[in-house]
Amino acid sequence: GQQVMQIPQYQHVQEGEDFTTYCNSSTTLSNIQWYKQRPGGHPVFLIQLVKSGEVKKQKRLTFQFGEAKKNSSLHITATQTTDVGTYFCAGYPQLENAGNMLTFGGGTRLMVKP
Amino acid sequence: DAGVTQSPTHLIKTRGQQVTLRCSPKSGHDTVSWYQQALGQGPQFIFQYYEEEERQRGNFPDRFSGHQFPNYSSELNVNALLLGDSALYLCASSLFLGGSSYNSPLHFGNGTRLTVT
């Protein structure tokens, strides 16, 4: 079945440093979504990317969808303590029998030292 | 506008018992997905319900079953509980967008923390 992997699993950064998490899927995706889960909370939707090579920005966050629609990245510029949490990518496969199954990666846990 | 609500918030069960978890979707949503999240891991897709039918199922045994009611609320049932079923169970609602290449974002509830002893 479809697998979605994320690296790194954990990242400690000093406040003000940049952060990047990478996401790879074993199958081609129709689209990819990113979620953030704060400690003790539930995943919260951040953004969706649909087009090959698409880049979207939300303030200090930059999201990219790979040309082959099998990988994605999230880059945070100048991290703040409010960025703490686990970032998940999640993709819908381009498969007829699994098109409704949003598969999550293992997540990257970001810790920010003030 | 109420978001996704789940009950109960916490539950402790013994091996072999059965459990029912409940979910009310966000107002206006018609699709409910259930996920299992073990500690330190990403949510694992259990199944999705739309129009009161199971539309998609992940790699979970038949001990996991569900139901969707006409008001779009949903239940997750787990029979013959195992220690490994201990996890956070998340319900997520969304809106079915038909043939669009966009998918409605999932709105998650706060989850039910199930502990099996």
Interface residues (C-beta under 8 A of the other chain):
Chain A: G1 V4 Q6 S30 N31 Q33 Y35 G41 H42 P43 V44 F45 Q48 V50 F88 A90 Y92 A98 G99 N100 M101 L102 T103 F104 G105 G106 G107
Chain B: S33 Y35 Q41 G42 P43 Q44 F45 Q48 R55 Q56 G58 N59 L90 A92 S101 Y102 N103 P105 L106 H107 F108 G109 N110 G111
